[in-house]
């Protein structure tokens, strides 16, 4: 049986319609979302209008815009206005509740939506000595090496490199081993993480090549257009609002600079979260397993990352799911 095709429409396709699409992506319906305005994440096309069996718009102005632009394609189509204003964040719980209530007379809510995982913040800084030592003892060699190898591909042969949220400096050490010409600065907001990191740097014999600094990545002291490449692994899920950090990345990076951001991907539901913990942290102690589980729930979805990167005006950045538990945002140095 062919699925009913539903199109959700708002202005920019970054918050309301995108949330509705996410809510129904694993339902008995075929769903798409789009925006009416120039600069929308995905803009409404005549093909989308022809594809849809049912069109939901967030405000009357959206239906007016569609009728003026696609009068022939809309002939015989049903457009329903939900009257939801533009003052909610992507996947905000209140927005989800409103969409559920407004859509329930027309379409059935998928069962798994009731268990959709909302973001729950964890502490921005792991700042006790015990936490730093325990974090450093966890074996991230494989993922850190994979990250460093990609950084080498994206960056210049020689240059100034910033690692934001460097933690215990494992990634700068690997990058410097692969690219001896790089001068790396690693910053973090945890003094104890940096203390462990400095020990690691000195053990690696790289004291003069890797500089570690206690700096807030949301308020960096560096001049504009300073770095050739900015990398950051797993800082974003620690930030209540990553936009100030992303704005700083844009500011301190040279116009032709490279970007490599990677972090955990928030699972769809509790079951997926538990499966990831069992798969990747089964050898860890209970406290380490909880740290990983909490980090998964504090992470962002691909759609949320796309909205943030666009809002920060970071251009030509490729955003994709790079594993079953990670997203990556990258841009080549040129």
Secondary structure, DSSP 8 states (H G I E B T S, - for coil): ---EEEEEEESSSSSHHHHHHHHHTTSSEEEEEEESSTT-SSB--HHHHHH-SEEEESSHHHHHHHHHH-TTTTTT-EEEE----S---TT-HHHHHHHHHHHTTTS---GGGGGB-------S---SHHHHHHHHHS--HHHHHHHHHHHHHHS-SSEEEEEET-TTSHHHHHHHHH-TTEEEEEEES-HHHHHHHHHHHHHTT-TTTEEEEE--TTS--S-TT-EEEEEEES-GGG-S-THHHHHHHHHHEEEEEEEEEEEEB--SBHHHHHHHHHHHSTTS-HHHHHHHHHHHHHSB-HHHHHHHHHHTT--S-EEEE-SSSEEEEEE---
